[in-house]
Structures are given as structure tokens and as C-alpha cells.
């Protein structure tokens, strides 16, 4: 029998939260309304993550490429992210969630940078879930920075500079690409693509993705002893 995935308390799940704008426009609402609904989806997923053996959860909130969007939308999103961190800090402490940000901080508005620092400090002792929020983030830039700062130019050296390897990577919204997200860390990630737009994603959809993940045969280049079921990688 093939060796299938066994539940790990430190499962690292990463999510590209895509579809906020389309969700809003499909309802005749401004794109900002989609981002607000996306914040509620993030809350649902963060609350549910530990129940499914997820110890590390990385959410792609703002790509370095998103600076190309309309300034009004970017400014609204920056304010929303600052509000989200501030409003969730007390609850995160109570729930044992450690919050940290990855990506550049020098281009972020002062209010958002301050909210990041305050939330990281307040939640530093959380042990139930490590929540990483990717802001002004580029996977390629992260690899370059890690290579430049590593004491040795090797896989192990870069590993130490970046985050933990990704086990399960989920993208909502129907697209099939990584969009410069956790490129190094996702070398052997299992990919799940959902057609569901991010504001409609929640605990049930996360559970379905984890169930699908547990059916995968993770061989890391080895040859299986018997034929195994192939997953389509899609979740409707």
C-alpha cells in the first residue's frame, strides 16, 4: 500500500485569497466591499485552521505587484488591513494565535506598519497557530534576499532564511497559478485550486481541501510501490 499523509499538528497551509473584486462586482458593489467580505472569510479560516491540524497558516493578503492597482483601492485596502490586525489582536492572544507579517515593510503606510508591530508583539507567545500574513510580498524577492543574507549559499542556508516548507497550497477564485507566492517553500506543496471566490470560502471549504490533501501520496521524488489515485487538484 502507498504511504499516504498522516495528520501533523504542524501542517503548513498557505492560501492565495483571490476573488474579492470579482465577488463585489458580481453583486454590483465597489471592489472595497469585496475586500471587507474577504476579511470575514479570513476570520473564518483562521478560526477553523487548528481543528484540521494546521499549525502554520500563511495568507497572501497583498502582493508587491498589487501596487499597480488604482491608488484609491490600494489605500482602502491598506486601511482595512490595519483595522483587521488591530481588531483581531486581543482575540488572537486569547486563542493562542501568533501573528506575524512577511514581505517588505518600508513601503507600507505608517498606520499599517505600526499595527503589524503592535500585533506581532502582543501575540508573540501564541502556540496554537502561527498566522503569517504576506504583505507587499514577492516570492522572487524573498529568495533573492535570503540568498544575499544567508551565511552559506546552499538549500539549507536559504531554508533557514525563509519560512517552513508548505504542505498544502490553496488558491481560490478559479485561477491556476502561484502568482509569485512562496515559490521556494512550495517546491513540494500539494496544490488545490477552488473555483469559489474568496469571500465565499470558509470552514467547510478548508475542511474539504485538507481532506483532499490527505488522500495525496507525497513521495518527494520516490517511486510508489503500487498505483495510487490521482487528484484533479480542483475543488468546486
N, C-alpha and C positions, 0 to 999 in steps of 0.2 A: 504494500500500500504506500502511496506517496506520503511524504511528510508535509502535513498542512499546518497552517498557522494555529498557534496556541495563544490564548489570551495573555497579554502582557500588561502589567499595570503602567508601563512606561511607553505605551504605544504613542507614536508621534503622528498626529493627523494634521494636515495642512489644507487650507481651503482658499481657493480663489473665489471671492464673493462677487460674482458677476450677474448683472441683470437689473440693477436698481433703476437705471434710467429708462430702460425699456418697460419695466413694470409700471412706472409712473406714467409714461407717455401713452401706454395702452389703456390707461384709465382717465386720460385727459387731464393729468396732473403735471405740475412742474417737476423737473428732474430732482429737485431738492426733496420733494415728498418721497421719492423712491429711496433716497439715501436715509431719510428718517425711518422708513419702514425697514431698511436694511439693518439699522441699529437694533431694532427689535428682534430681527432674525438672529443677529449675533448674540444677543442675550439668551435666546432660547438654546442655541447650540452650546454656548459656554456652560449653561446650567446642566445640560444633558451629557456633556462630554465625559465626566468621570464615571458615569453609570456604565459606559461602554469600554472601560479600560483605557481611556485616553489620559495619559499623564502630561503630554505636551500638545498644545493646540496652537498652530500658527495661522493667523488670519491676514490675508492680503487686503489691506484697507486703502492704501494709496501708493500707486506705482510712481517711480520717478518720471515716467512718460506722461503721467496724468497732468503735469504742469502745462501741457499743451492745450488743455481744455479751456473753456471760457473762464476768464478771471472771476466772474460772479459766482459760477458754480464751484470753483476751487475754494473761494473764500468761504462760501456757505458750508462746504464740506469740512474745512479746517475748524470752523466754529463748532460744527456738530461733533467732530472727533474730540475736541477739547471738552465739550459738555459731557460726552459719553464717558470719558475717563474720570472726570470729576464726580459724576453721578454714580459711577459704579465702584468707586474706591472703597467706601465703607462696606458695601455688600461683599466685595471681593475679599476683604480682610476676614469677615465673618465666615465666608465659605472656604477659606484656605486657598484662595487663588492668588498666585504670584503673577503680577502683570509686568511685562517689560516690552520695550519697543526696539525694533531692529530697523536699520536704514539710516539715512542721513538725518541730522537734526539742525544743521546750520542754516537750512533754507526754510524751516518751519516758522510760522508766526510765534511771537513770544508767548502768547497765552497757551498755545498748544504745547510748546516746549516745557513751559512751567507745569502744565497738567501732567505731562509724561513724568517729569522728575518727581513730582509730589506723589503720584500714584505708584511709581516704582519703589519709592522709599517706604510708603505706607504698607505695601503688600509684600515686602521683601521676604517675610518669614512664611509665606504660604507654601504648603506642601501637597495640597490635594490636586492642584492643576497648575501647570506652568503655561500661562497665556502669553503668547508672543504676538504683538501687533506690528505688522510691517507697514511703515510709513516712509514716504519718499524713498522707496526701496527698489533696488535693481539687483538681480542675481548676478549679473556680469560684473557690476561694480563691486559687489561684495566679494567675489572671487579675486578680483584684482587687488582689493585692499588686504584680503587675507594673505595673498601671495607676497605682497610687499611688506607685510608686518610679521610674517612667520619667521621664526628663528632658524628653520630649515625648510628648504623648498622641496617638500615631499607631500604625499597624500596625507600622512599623519599630521604634518605641520599645519596644513590648511584645515584639516578636520578640527584641530584644536582651536582655530580662529573663528570657525563658523559654528552654527548650531548643530544639534543632533540630527542624524540621518532621518529622513521622512519615511514612514512606513506606508501611509495612506494619503494620497493627494486627491482632493475632490475639487472639481470645478463645476459651478452651477452656470445656468444660462445658455447651455447648448453648444458652446464653443469647445473645440478640441485643440487647445494649445496651452503651453505653460506661461506664456507672456512674461518671461524674464523673472520667474518666481522660483526661488530656492533651487537653482539649477544644479549646483554641486550636491546638495543634500538629498535631492530627489533621484539620484543615479539609479537606485533600485526600488524606488517607490512604486506601489501599486496605484494605478490611475483609475479613477471613477469619474465619469462625466455625467452630469444631470441636466436634463432639459428644463428643469424647474428654475425659475428666476429666483435670485437670492432672497428677496423679501418673503417669498412663499416657502422657503426652506426652514425646517425646524427639527425637533427631536426625532420625529418618525423618519424623516429623510436621512438624518445622520445615522440612525439605527440601521436602516436599510443598507447604507454604504458600508458600515462596519461588518454587517452580515455577509455582504458580497466579498469584502476583503478576506474574511475568514475562510472562504472557500478557495482562495487562490493558493497555488502551490509555489511557494517562494524558494527557488532553487539557487539563486545568486550565481548562475553560470554552471551549476552541476547538472548532471543528466538524471532525470527521474527513472525509477525502476519500472514503473508502469505508466500507461497513458493516463492523463488527468483531464478533467473538464476544463474547457477554456471559457473564460468570461468575456462577454462582449465589451465590458468596460462602460456600458451605458446604464443609467438608472432613470426611468421615466418618472 
